[in-house]
Amino acid sequence: IGDDDRAYFHDEIEPLIDGDRVDYVGEIAEDEKADFLGKAAGLLFPIDWPEPFGLAPIEAMACGTPSIAWNRGA
């Protein structure tokens, strides 16, 4: 997590991490990505800008995992 995002993470995200339904995993190494995404129920991609190309949803769908995103950008 970058320094600019720490306060937001602490105030908004951390309270939602319950270790049961919501886990915080952090960054995943490239060689772990396919296994992790393939076992996920879905990928949330709630970006707030007009993303020109969303690689994360493409990677998830390539592993058979549905992607949930806003109706904008890629």
PDB file with SEQRES, HELIX, SHEET and CRYST1 records, atoms N, CA, C and O in Angstrom:
SEQRES   1 A   74  ILE GLY ASP ASP ASP ARG ALA TYR PHE HIS ASP GLU ILE          
SEQRES   2 A   74  GLU PRO LEU ILE ASP GLY ASP ARG VAL ASP TYR VAL GLY          
SEQRES   3 A   74  GLU ILE ALA GLU ASP GLU LYS ALA ASP PHE LEU GLY LYS          
SEQRES   4 A   74  ALA ALA GLY LEU LEU PHE PRO ILE ASP TRP PRO GLU PRO          
SEQRES   5 A   74  PHE GLY LEU ALA PRO ILE GLU ALA MET ALA CYS GLY THR          
SEQRES   6 A   74  PRO SER ILE ALA TRP ASN ARG GLY ALA                          
HELIX    1 AA1 ASP A    3  ASP A    5  5                                   3    
HELIX    2 AA2 ARG A    6  TYR A    8  1                                   3    
HELIX    3 AA3 PHE A    9  ILE A   13  3                                   5    
HELIX    4 AA4 GLU A   14  LEU A   16  5                                   3    
HELIX    5 AA5 GLU A   30  LYS A   39  1                                  10    
HELIX    6 AA6 LEU A   55  ALA A   62  1                                   8    
SHEET    1 AA1 2 LEU A  43  PHE A  45  0                                        
SHEET    2 AA1 2 SER A  67  ALA A  69  1                                        
CRYST1    1.000    1.000    1.000  90.00  90.00  90.00 P 1           1          
ATOM      1  N   ILE A   1       0.859  -1.183   0.000  1.00  0.00           N  
ATOM      2  CA  ILE A   1       0.000   0.000   0.000  1.00  0.00           C  
ATOM      3  C   ILE A   1       0.891   1.226   0.000  1.00  0.00           C  
ATOM      4  O   ILE A   1       1.806   1.336   0.816  1.00  0.00           O  
ATOM      5  N   GLY A   2       0.629   2.140  -0.906  1.00  0.00           N  
ATOM      6  CA  GLY A   2       1.390   3.375  -0.973  1.00  0.00           C  
ATOM      7  C   GLY A   2       1.043   4.298   0.185  1.00  0.00           C  
ATOM      8  O   GLY A   2      -0.019   4.174   0.795  1.00  0.00           O  
ATOM      9  N   ASP A   3       1.944   5.219   0.482  1.00  0.00           N  
ATOM     10  CA  ASP A   3       1.737   6.138   1.598  1.00  0.00           C  
ATOM     11  C   ASP A   3       0.443   6.933   1.474  1.00  0.00           C  
ATOM     12  O   ASP A   3      -0.222   7.192   2.477  1.00  0.00           O  
ATOM     13  N   ASP A   4       0.081   7.323   0.252  1.00  0.00           N  
ATOM     14  CA  ASP A   4      -1.121   8.119   0.043  1.00  0.00           C  
ATOM     15  C   ASP A   4      -2.392   7.343   0.352  1.00  0.00           C  
ATOM     16  O   ASP A   4      -3.426   7.933   0.664  1.00  0.00           O  
ATOM     17  N   ASP A   5      -2.314   6.033   0.265  1.00  0.00           N  
ATOM     18  CA  ASP A   5      -3.503   5.208   0.448  1.00  0.00           C  
ATOM     19  C   ASP A   5      -3.654   4.635   1.854  1.00  0.00           C  
ATOM     20  O   ASP A   5      -4.682   4.033   2.163  1.00  0.00           O  
ATOM     21  N   ARG A   6      -2.660   4.808   2.701  1.00  0.00           N  
ATOM     22  CA  ARG A   6      -2.703   4.187   4.030  1.00  0.00           C  
ATOM     23  C   ARG A   6      -3.888   4.646   4.874  1.00  0.00           C  
ATOM     24  O   ARG A   6      -4.552   3.823   5.503  1.00  0.00           O  
ATOM     25  N   ALA A   7      -4.160   5.947   4.895  1.00  0.00           N  
ATOM     26  CA  ALA A   7      -5.270   6.461   5.709  1.00  0.00           C  
ATOM     27  C   ALA A   7      -6.597   5.918   5.205  1.00  0.00           C  
ATOM     28  O   ALA A   7      -7.437   5.494   6.000  1.00  0.00           O  
ATOM     29  N   TYR A   8      -6.794   5.927   3.889  1.00  0.00           N  
ATOM     30  CA  TYR A   8      -8.037   5.389   3.314  1.00  0.00           C  
ATOM     31  C   TYR A   8      -8.177   3.907   3.652  1.00  0.00           C  
ATOM     32  O   TYR A   8      -9.246   3.459   4.064  1.00  0.00           O  
ATOM     33  N   PHE A   9      -7.101   3.152   3.479  1.00  0.00           N  
ATOM     34  CA  PHE A   9      -7.124   1.727   3.788  1.00  0.00           C  
ATOM     35  C   PHE A   9      -7.483   1.514   5.256  1.00  0.00           C  
ATOM     36  O   PHE A   9      -8.328   0.679   5.579  1.00  0.00           O  
ATOM     37  N   HIS A  10      -6.846   2.263   6.131  1.00  0.00           N  
ATOM     38  CA  HIS A  10      -7.077   2.116   7.578  1.00  0.00           C  
ATOM     39  C   HIS A  10      -8.522   2.468   7.946  1.00  0.00           C  
ATOM     40  O   HIS A  10      -9.160   1.751   8.717  1.00  0.00           O  
ATOM     41  N   ASP A  11      -9.037   3.574   7.395  1.00  0.00           N  
ATOM     42  CA  ASP A  11     -10.367   4.051   7.771  1.00  0.00           C  
ATOM     43  C   ASP A  11     -11.504   3.297   7.082  1.00  0.00           C  
ATOM     44  O   ASP A  11     -12.532   3.036   7.708  1.00  0.00           O  
ATOM     45  N   GLU A  12     -11.341   2.945   5.817  1.00  0.00           N  
ATOM     46  CA  GLU A  12     -12.447   2.409   5.037  1.00  0.00           C  
ATOM     47  C   GLU A  12     -12.383   0.901   4.785  1.00  0.00           C  
ATOM     48  O   GLU A  12     -13.416   0.233   4.770  1.00  0.00           O  
ATOM     49  N   ILE A  13     -11.192   0.370   4.591  1.00  0.00           N  
ATOM     50  CA  ILE A  13     -11.052  -1.035   4.189  1.00  0.00           C  
ATOM     51  C   ILE A  13     -10.821  -1.962   5.386  1.00  0.00           C  
ATOM     52  O   ILE A  13     -11.490  -2.988   5.514  1.00  0.00           O  
ATOM     53  N   GLU A  14      -9.887  -1.608   6.252  1.00  0.00           N  
ATOM     54  CA  GLU A  14      -9.569  -2.477   7.392  1.00  0.00           C  
ATOM     55  C   GLU A  14     -10.788  -2.907   8.203  1.00  0.00           C  
ATOM     56  O   GLU A  14     -10.861  -4.068   8.605  1.00  0.00           O  
ATOM     57  N   PRO A  15     -11.750  -2.016   8.459  1.00  0.00           N  
ATOM     58  CA  PRO A  15     -12.919  -2.459   9.234  1.00  0.00           C  
ATOM     59  C   PRO A  15     -13.732  -3.565   8.541  1.00  0.00           C  
ATOM     60  O   PRO A  15     -14.486  -4.280   9.201  1.00  0.00           O  
ATOM     61  N   LEU A  16     -13.586  -3.705   7.243  1.00  0.00           N  
ATOM     62  CA  LEU A  16     -14.335  -4.727   6.505  1.00  0.00           C  
ATOM     63  C   LEU A  16     -13.641  -6.085   6.492  1.00  0.00           C  
ATOM     64  O   LEU A  16     -14.262  -7.096   6.164  1.00  0.00           O  
ATOM     65  N   ILE A  17     -12.372  -6.114   6.844  1.00  0.00           N  
ATOM     66  CA  ILE A  17     -11.589  -7.356   6.815  1.00  0.00           C  
ATOM     67  C   ILE A  17     -11.899  -8.137   8.081  1.00  0.00           C  
ATOM     68  O   ILE A  17     -11.461  -7.774   9.173  1.00  0.00           O  
ATOM     69  N   ASP A  18     -12.662  -9.217   7.921  1.00  0.00           N  
ATOM     70  CA  ASP A  18     -13.083  -9.984   9.087  1.00  0.00           C  
ATOM     71  C   ASP A  18     -12.414 -11.352   9.176  1.00  0.00           C  
ATOM     72  O   ASP A  18     -12.630 -12.076  10.148  1.00  0.00           O  
ATOM     73  N   GLY A  19     -11.601 -11.724   8.173  1.00  0.00           N  
ATOM     74  CA  GLY A  19     -10.923 -13.014   8.205  1.00  0.00           C  
ATOM     75  C   GLY A  19     -11.839 -14.187   7.913  1.00  0.00           C  
ATOM     76  O   GLY A  19     -11.388 -15.331   7.865  1.00  0.00           O  
ATOM     77  N   ASP A  20     -13.112 -13.915   7.718  1.00  0.00           N  
ATOM     78  CA  ASP A  20     -14.074 -14.971   7.412  1.00  0.00           C  
ATOM     79  C   ASP A  20     -14.573 -14.812   5.980  1.00  0.00           C  
ATOM     80  O   ASP A  20     -14.310 -15.657   5.124  1.00  0.00           O  
ATOM     81  N   ARG A  21     -15.293 -13.725   5.729  1.00  0.00           N  
ATOM     82  CA  ARG A  21     -15.806 -13.479   4.375  1.00  0.00           C  
ATOM     83  C   ARG A  21     -14.890 -12.563   3.575  1.00  0.00           C  
ATOM     84  O   ARG A  21     -14.913 -12.577   2.345  1.00  0.00           O  
ATOM     85  N   VAL A  22     -14.091 -11.775   4.267  1.00  0.00           N  
ATOM     86  CA  VAL A  22     -13.192 -10.831   3.599  1.00  0.00           C  
ATOM     87  C   VAL A  22     -11.786 -10.996   4.165  1.00  0.00           C  
ATOM     88  O   VAL A  22     -11.568 -10.852   5.367  1.00  0.00           O  
ATOM     89  N   ASP A  23     -10.837 -11.301   3.283  1.00  0.00           N  
ATOM     90  CA  ASP A  23      -9.428 -11.412   3.657  1.00  0.00           C  
ATOM     91  C   ASP A  23      -8.632 -10.388   2.872  1.00  0.00           C  
ATOM     92  O   ASP A  23      -8.962 -10.076   1.728  1.00  0.00           O  
ATOM     93  N   TYR A  24      -7.586  -9.867   3.488  1.00  0.00           N  
ATOM     94  CA  TYR A  24      -6.658  -9.006   2.761  1.00  0.00           C  
ATOM     95  C   TYR A  24      -5.439  -9.851   2.417  1.00  0.00           C  
ATOM     96  O   TYR A  24      -4.759 -10.358   3.309  1.00  0.00           O  
ATOM     97  N   VAL A  25      -5.169 -10.000   1.153  1.00  0.00           N  
ATOM     98  CA  VAL A  25      -4.071 -10.839   0.696  1.00  0.00           C  
ATOM     99  C   VAL A  25      -2.840 -10.012   0.371  1.00  0.00           C  
ATOM    100  O   VAL A  25      -1.717 -10.466   0.590  1.00  0.00           O  
ATOM    101  N   GLY A  26      -3.029  -8.822  -0.141  1.00  0.00           N  
ATOM    102  CA  GLY A  26      -1.898  -8.002  -0.562  1.00  0.00           C  
ATOM    103  C   GLY A  26      -1.457  -8.387  -1.957  1.00  0.00           C  
ATOM    104  O   GLY A  26      -2.219  -8.992  -2.711  1.00  0.00           O  
ATOM    105  N   GLU A  27      -0.242  -8.041  -2.299  1.00  0.00           N  
ATOM    106  CA  GLU A  27       0.272  -8.360  -3.628  1.00  0.00           C  
ATOM    107  C   GLU A  27       0.534  -9.850  -3.771  1.00  0.00           C  
ATOM    108  O   GLU A  27       0.891 -10.533  -2.811  1.00  0.00           O  
ATOM    109  N   ILE A  28       0.352 -10.332  -4.982  1.00  0.00           N  
ATOM    110  CA  ILE A  28       0.570 -11.741  -5.287  1.00  0.00           C  
ATOM    111  C   ILE A  28       1.657 -11.831  -6.349  1.00  0.00           C  
ATOM    112  O   ILE A  28       1.648 -11.080  -7.324  1.00  0.00           O  
ATOM    113  N   ALA A  29       2.584 -12.747  -6.155  1.00  0.00           N  
ATOM    114  CA  ALA A  29       3.659 -12.944  -7.130  1.00  0.00           C  
ATOM    115  C   ALA A  29       3.075 -13.442  -8.447  1.00  0.00           C  
ATOM    116  O   ALA A  29       2.031 -14.094  -8.467  1.00  0.00           O  
ATOM    117  N   GLU A  30       3.748 -13.135  -9.529  1.00  0.00           N  
ATOM    118  CA  GLU A  30       3.276 -13.504 -10.868  1.00  0.00           C  
ATOM    119  C   GLU A  30       3.021 -15.003 -10.989  1.00  0.00           C  
ATOM    120  O   GLU A  30       2.045 -15.412 -11.619  1.00  0.00           O  
ATOM    121  N   ASP A  31       3.885 -15.828 -10.395  1.00  0.00           N  
ATOM    122  CA  ASP A  31       3.723 -17.279 -10.518  1.00  0.00           C  
ATOM    123  C   ASP A  31       2.581 -17.835  -9.652  1.00  0.00           C  
ATOM    124  O   ASP A  31       2.227 -19.006  -9.786  1.00  0.00           O  
ATOM    125  N   GLU A  32       2.006 -17.020  -8.777  1.00  0.00           N  
ATOM    126  CA  GLU A  32       0.883 -17.436  -7.933  1.00  0.00           C  
ATOM    127  C   GLU A  32      -0.470 -16.955  -8.480  1.00  0.00           C  
ATOM    128  O   GLU A  32      -1.526 -17.398  -8.029  1.00  0.00           O  
ATOM    129  N   LYS A  33      -0.419 -16.053  -9.448  1.00  0.00           N  
ATOM    130  CA  LYS A  33      -1.617 -15.349  -9.901  1.00  0.00           C  
ATOM    131  C   LYS A  33      -2.677 -16.272 -10.499  1.00  0.00           C  
ATOM    132  O   LYS A  33      -3.846 -16.169 -10.127  1.00  0.00           O  
ATOM    133  N   ALA A  34      -2.309 -17.162 -11.403  1.00  0.00           N  
ATOM    134  CA  ALA A  34      -3.295 -18.023 -12.072  1.00  0.00           C  
ATOM    135  C   ALA A  34      -4.020 -18.912 -11.072  1.00  0.00           C  
ATOM    136  O   ALA A  34      -5.237 -19.072 -11.159  1.00  0.00           O  
ATOM    137  N   ASP A  35      -3.297 -19.489 -10.132  1.00  0.00           N  
ATOM    138  CA  ASP A  35      -3.922 -20.348  -9.128  1.00  0.00           C  
ATOM    139  C   ASP A  35      -4.858 -19.539  -8.237  1.00  0.00           C  
ATOM    140  O   ASP A  35      -5.972 -19.975  -7.946  1.00  0.00           O  
ATOM    141  N   PHE A  36      -4.412 -18.370  -7.808  1.00  0.00           N  
ATOM    142  CA  PHE A  36      -5.222 -17.521  -6.936  1.00  0.00           C  
ATOM    143  C   PHE A  36      -6.497 -17.064  -7.639  1.00  0.00           C  
ATOM    144  O   PHE A  36      -7.590 -17.191  -7.087  1.00  0.00           O  
ATOM    145  N   LEU A  37      -6.363 -16.535  -8.849  1.00  0.00           N  
ATOM    146  CA  LEU A  37      -7.531 -16.053  -9.588  1.00  0.00           C  
ATOM    147  C   LEU A  37      -8.460 -17.193  -9.977  1.00  0.00           C  
ATOM    148  O   LEU A  37      -9.679 -17.022  -9.982  1.00  0.00           O  
ATOM    149  N   GLY A  38      -7.907 -18.341 -10.299  1.00  0.00           N  
ATOM    150  CA  GLY A  38      -8.723 -19.483 -10.690  1.00  0.00           C  
ATOM    151  C   GLY A  38      -9.591 -20.015  -9.573  1.00  0.00           C  
ATOM    152  O   GLY A  38     -10.632 -20.619  -9.830  1.00  0.00           O  
ATOM    153  N   LYS A  39      -9.177 -19.800  -8.334  1.00  0.00           N  
ATOM    154  CA  LYS A  39      -9.950 -20.271  -7.177  1.00  0.00           C  
ATOM    155  C   LYS A  39     -10.884 -19.206  -6.609  1.00  0.00           C  
ATOM    156  O   LYS A  39     -11.673 -19.488  -5.706  1.00  0.00           O  
ATOM    157  N   ALA A  40     -10.798 -17.985  -7.133  1.00  0.00           N  
ATOM    158  CA  ALA A  40     -11.621 -16.882  -6.623  1.00  0.00           C  
ATOM    159  C   ALA A  40     -13.058 -17.010  -7.119  1.00  0.00           C  
ATOM    160  O   ALA A  40     -13.303 -17.516  -8.214  1.00  0.00           O  
ATOM    161  N   ALA A  41     -13.998 -16.550  -6.309  1.00  0.00           N  
ATOM    162  CA  ALA A  41     -15.405 -16.537  -6.715  1.00  0.00           C  
ATOM    163  C   ALA A  41     -15.648 -15.447  -7.753  1.00  0.00           C  
ATOM    164  O   ALA A  41     -16.546 -15.571  -8.585  1.00  0.00           O  
ATOM    165  N   GLY A  42     -14.859 -14.392  -7.708  1.00  0.00           N  
ATOM    166  CA  GLY A  42     -14.993 -13.286  -8.650  1.00  0.00           C  
ATOM    167  C   GLY A  42     -13.907 -12.261  -8.399  1.00  0.00           C  
ATOM    168  O   GLY A  42     -13.234 -12.290  -7.369  1.00  0.00           O  
ATOM    169  N   LEU A  43     -13.743 -11.360  -9.344  1.00  0.00           N  
ATOM    170  CA  LEU A  43     -12.782 -10.270  -9.216  1.00  0.00           C  
ATOM    171  C   LEU A  43     -13.545  -8.958  -9.217  1.00  0.00           C  
ATOM    172  O   LEU A  43     -14.277  -8.670 -10.164  1.00  0.00           O  
ATOM    173  N   LEU A  44     -13.387  -8.159  -8.169  1.00  0.00           N  
ATOM    174  CA  LEU A  44     -13.972  -6.825  -8.122  1.00  0.00           C  
ATOM    175  C   LEU A  44     -12.961  -5.852  -8.709  1.00  0.00           C  
ATOM    176  O   LEU A  44     -11.794  -5.845  -8.316  1.00  0.00           O  
ATOM    177  N   PHE A  45     -13.411  -5.034  -9.647  1.00  0.00           N  
ATOM    178  CA  PHE A  45     -12.533  -4.073 -10.313  1.00  0.00           C  
ATOM    179  C   PHE A  45     -13.228  -2.711 -10.314  1.00  0.00           C  
ATOM    180  O   PHE A  45     -13.602  -2.205 -11.372  1.00  0.00           O  
ATOM    181  N   PRO A  46     -13.401  -2.114  -9.121  1.00  0.00           N  
ATOM    182  CA  PRO A  46     -14.157  -0.863  -9.009  1.00  0.00           C  
ATOM    183  C   PRO A  46     -13.282   0.375  -9.221  1.00  0.00           C  
ATOM    184  O   PRO A  46     -13.099   1.170  -8.299  1.00  0.00           O  
ATOM    185  N   ILE A  47     -12.752   0.539 -10.407  1.00  0.00           N  
ATOM    186  CA  ILE A  47     -11.889   1.690 -10.669  1.00  0.00           C  
ATOM    187  C   ILE A  47     -12.728   2.959 -10.789  1.00  0.00           C  
ATOM    188  O   ILE A  47     -13.921   2.896 -11.085  1.00  0.00           O  
ATOM    189  N   ASP A  48     -12.107   4.097 -10.560  1.00  0.00           N  
ATOM    190  CA  ASP A  48     -12.802   5.381 -10.564  1.00  0.00           C  
ATOM    191  C   ASP A  48     -12.385   6.288 -11.712  1.00  0.00           C  
ATOM    192  O   ASP A  48     -12.674   7.484 -11.682  1.00  0.00           O  
ATOM    193  N   TRP A  49     -11.724   5.754 -12.706  1.00  0.00           N  
ATOM    194  CA  TRP A  49     -11.256   6.552 -13.833  1.00  0.00           C  
ATOM    195  C   TRP A  49     -11.502   5.766 -15.118  1.00  0.00           C  
ATOM    196  O   TRP A  49     -11.699   4.552 -15.066  1.00  0.00           O  
ATOM    197  N   PRO A  50     -11.493   6.433 -16.266  1.00  0.00           N  
ATOM    198  CA  PRO A  50     -11.751   5.720 -17.525  1.00  0.00           C  
ATOM    199  C   PRO A  50     -10.537   4.890 -17.958  1.00  0.00           C  
ATOM    200  O   PRO A  50      -9.792   5.283 -18.855  1.00  0.00           O  
ATOM    201  N   GLU A  51     -10.358   3.771 -17.325  1.00  0.00           N  
ATOM    202  CA  GLU A  51      -9.232   2.856 -17.593  1.00  0.00           C  
ATOM    203  C   GLU A  51      -9.209   2.470 -19.073  1.00  0.00           C  
ATOM    204  O   GLU A  51     -10.207   1.967 -19.588  1.00  0.00           O  
ATOM    205  N   PRO A  52      -8.090   2.695 -19.763  1.00  0.00           N  
ATOM    206  CA  PRO A  52      -8.041   2.359 -21.182  1.00  0.00           C  
ATOM    207  C   PRO A  52      -7.969   0.851 -21.456  1.00  0.00           C  
ATOM    208  O   PRO A  52      -8.419   0.390 -22.505  1.00  0.00           O  
ATOM    209  N   PHE A  53      -7.410   0.094 -20.527  1.00  0.00           N  
ATOM    210  CA  PHE A  53      -7.352  -1.360 -20.698  1.00  0.00           C  
ATOM    211  C   PHE A  53      -7.218  -1.996 -19.325  1.00  0.00           C  
ATOM    212  O   PHE A  53      -6.241  -1.747 -18.618  1.00  0.00           O  
ATOM    213  N   GLY A  54      -8.184  -2.809 -18.945  1.00  0.00           N  
ATOM    214  CA  GLY A  54      -8.179  -3.439 -17.626  1.00  0.00           C  
ATOM    215  C   GLY A  54      -7.560  -4.824 -17.691  1.00  0.00           C  
ATOM    216  O   GLY A  54      -8.255  -5.796 -17.983  1.00  0.00           O  
ATOM    217  N   LEU A  55      -6.267  -4.929 -17.425  1.00  0.00           N  
ATOM    218  CA  LEU A  55      -5.578  -6.213 -17.502  1.00  0.00           C  
ATOM    219  C   LEU A  55      -6.062  -7.187 -16.426  1.00  0.00           C  
ATOM    220  O   LEU A  55      -6.202  -8.379 -16.699  1.00  0.00           O  
ATOM    221  N   ALA A  56      -6.318  -6.705 -15.219  1.00  0.00           N  
ATOM    222  CA  ALA A  56      -6.730  -7.604 -14.128  1.00  0.00           C  
ATOM    223  C   ALA A  56      -8.013  -8.368 -14.461  1.00  0.00           C  
ATOM    224  O   ALA A  56      -8.054  -9.580 -14.247  1.00  0.00           O  
ATOM    225  N   PRO A  57      -9.060  -7.720 -14.974  1.00  0.00           N  
ATOM    226  CA  PRO A  57     -10.253  -8.494 -15.334  1.00  0.00           C  
ATOM    227  C   PRO A  57      -9.995  -9.499 -16.458  1.00  0.00           C  
ATOM    228  O   PRO A  57     -10.573 -10.586 -16.460  1.00  0.00           O  
ATOM    229  N   ILE A  58      -9.143  -9.149 -17.401  1.00  0.00           N  
ATOM    230  CA  ILE A  58      -8.808 -10.078 -18.483  1.00  0.00           C  
ATOM    231  C   ILE A  58      -8.103 -11.306 -17.917  1.00  0.00           C  
ATOM    232  O   ILE A  58      -8.408 -12.436 -18.297  1.00  0.00           O  
ATOM    233  N   GLU A  59      -7.153 -11.075 -17.002  1.00  0.00           N  
ATOM    234  CA  GLU A  59      -6.436 -12.194 -16.378  1.00  0.00           C  
ATOM    235  C   GLU A  59      -7.396 -13.079 -15.594  1.00  0.00           C  
ATOM    236  O   GLU A  59      -7.296 -14.305 -15.648  1.00  0.00           O  
ATOM    237  N   ALA A  60      -8.325 -12.467 -14.867  1.00  0.00           N  
ATOM    238  CA  ALA A  60      -9.287 -13.248 -14.094  1.00  0.00           C  
ATOM    239  C   ALA A  60     -10.171 -14.088 -15.010  1.00  0.00           C  
ATOM    240  O   ALA A  60     -10.383 -15.275 -14.762  1.00  0.00           O  
ATOM    241  N   MET A  61     -10.684 -13.467 -16.069  1.00  0.00           N  
ATOM    242  CA  MET A  61     -11.559 -14.204 -16.982  1.00  0.00           C  
ATOM    243  C   MET A  61     -10.806 -15.322 -17.702  1.00  0.00           C  
ATOM    244  O   MET A  61     -11.395 -16.353 -18.027  1.00  0.00           O  
ATOM    245  N   ALA A  62      -9.511 -15.129 -17.953  1.00  0.00           N  
ATOM    246  CA  ALA A  62      -8.708 -16.179 -18.575  1.00  0.00           C  
ATOM    247  C   ALA A  62      -8.574 -17.389 -17.649  1.00  0.00           C  
ATOM    248  O   ALA A  62      -8.322 -18.503 -18.109  1.00  0.00           O  
ATOM    249  N   CYS A  63      -8.745 -17.165 -16.342  1.00  0.00           N  
ATOM    250  CA  CYS A  63      -8.691 -18.258 -15.367  1.00  0.00           C  
ATOM    251  C   CYS A  63     -10.079 -18.806 -15.049  1.00  0.00           C  
ATOM    252  O   CYS A  63     -10.226 -19.657 -14.170  1.00  0.00           O  
ATOM    253  N   GLY A  64     -11.108 -18.317 -15.767  1.00  0.00           N  
ATOM    254  CA  GLY A  64     -12.469 -18.785 -15.544  1.00  0.00           C  
ATOM    255  C   GLY A  64     -13.191 -18.078 -14.419  1.00  0.00           C  
ATOM    256  O   GLY A  64     -14.223 -18.558 -13.949  1.00  0.00           O  
ATOM    257  N   THR A  65     -12.668 -16.947 -13.979  1.00  0.00           N  
ATOM    258  CA  THR A  65     -13.243 -16.211 -12.866  1.00  0.00           C  
ATOM    259  C   THR A  65     -13.991 -14.981 -13.388  1.00  0.00           C  
ATOM    260  O   THR A  65     -13.408 -14.181 -14.120  1.00  0.00           O  
ATOM    261  N   PRO A  66     -15.258 -14.815 -13.031  1.00  0.00           N  
ATOM    262  CA  PRO A  66     -15.994 -13.644 -13.504  1.00  0.00           C  
ATOM    263  C   PRO A  66     -15.447 -12.353 -12.921  1.00  0.00           C  
ATOM    264  O   PRO A  66     -14.930 -12.332 -11.804  1.00  0.00           O  
ATOM    265  N   SER A  67     -15.568 -11.273 -13.691  1.00  0.00           N  
ATOM    266  CA  SER A  67     -15.124  -9.953 -13.259  1.00  0.00           C  
ATOM    267  C   SER A  67     -16.328  -9.047 -13.081  1.00  0.00           C  
ATOM    268  O   SER A  67     -17.260  -9.065 -13.885  1.00  0.00           O  
ATOM    269  N   ILE A  68     -16.299  -8.265 -12.035  1.00  0.00           N  
ATOM    270  CA  ILE A  68     -17.363  -7.316 -11.739  1.00  0.00           C  
ATOM    271  C   ILE A  68     -16.729  -5.932 -11.774  1.00  0.00           C  
ATOM    272  O   ILE A  68     -15.801  -5.650 -11.016  1.00  0.00           O  
ATOM    273  N   ALA A  69     -17.233  -5.070 -12.654  1.00  0.00           N  
ATOM    274  CA  ALA A  69     -16.628  -3.743 -12.837  1.00  0.00           C  
ATOM    275  C   ALA A  69     -17.693  -2.724 -13.177  1.00  0.00           C  
ATOM    276  O   ALA A  69     -18.832  -3.077 -13.485  1.00  0.00           O  
ATOM    277  N   TRP A  70     -17.315  -1.453 -13.119  1.00  0.00           N  
ATOM    278  CA  TRP A  70     -18.200  -0.365 -13.520  1.00  0.00           C  
ATOM    279  C   TRP A  70     -18.391  -0.394 -15.025  1.00  0.00           C  
ATOM    280  O   TRP A  70     -17.576  -0.964 -15.750  1.00  0.00           O  
ATOM    281  N   ASN A  71     -19.449   0.209 -15.485  1.00  0.00           N  
ATOM    282  CA  ASN A  71     -19.764   0.314 -16.901  1.00  0.00           C  
ATOM    283  C   ASN A  71     -19.070   1.557 -17.492  1.00  0.00           C  
ATOM    284  O   ASN A  71     -19.733   2.485 -17.956  1.00  0.00           O  
ATOM    285  N   ARG A  72     -17.744   1.558 -17.467  1.00  0.00           N  
ATOM    286  CA  ARG A  72     -16.971   2.668 -18.022  1.00  0.00           C  
ATOM    287  C   ARG A  72     -15.541   2.189 -18.266  1.00  0.00           C  
ATOM    288  O   ARG A  72     -15.103   1.196 -17.686  1.00  0.00           O  
ATOM    289  N   GLY A  73     -14.842   2.884 -19.104  1.00  0.00           N  
ATOM    290  CA  GLY A  73     -13.465   2.490 -19.416  1.00  0.00           C  
ATOM    291  C   GLY A  73     -13.421   1.140 -20.084  1.00  0.00           C  
ATOM    292  O   GLY A  73     -14.363   0.749 -20.775  1.00  0.00           O  
ATOM    293  N   ALA A  74     -12.338   0.427 -19.884  1.00  0.00           N  
ATOM    294  CA  ALA A  74     -12.160  -0.868 -20.521  1.00  0.00           C  
ATOM    295  C   ALA A  74     -13.191  -1.847 -20.042  1.00  0.00           C  
ATOM    296  O   ALA A  74     -13.196  -3.000 -20.475  1.00  0.00           O  
TER     297      ALA A  74                                                      
END                                                                             
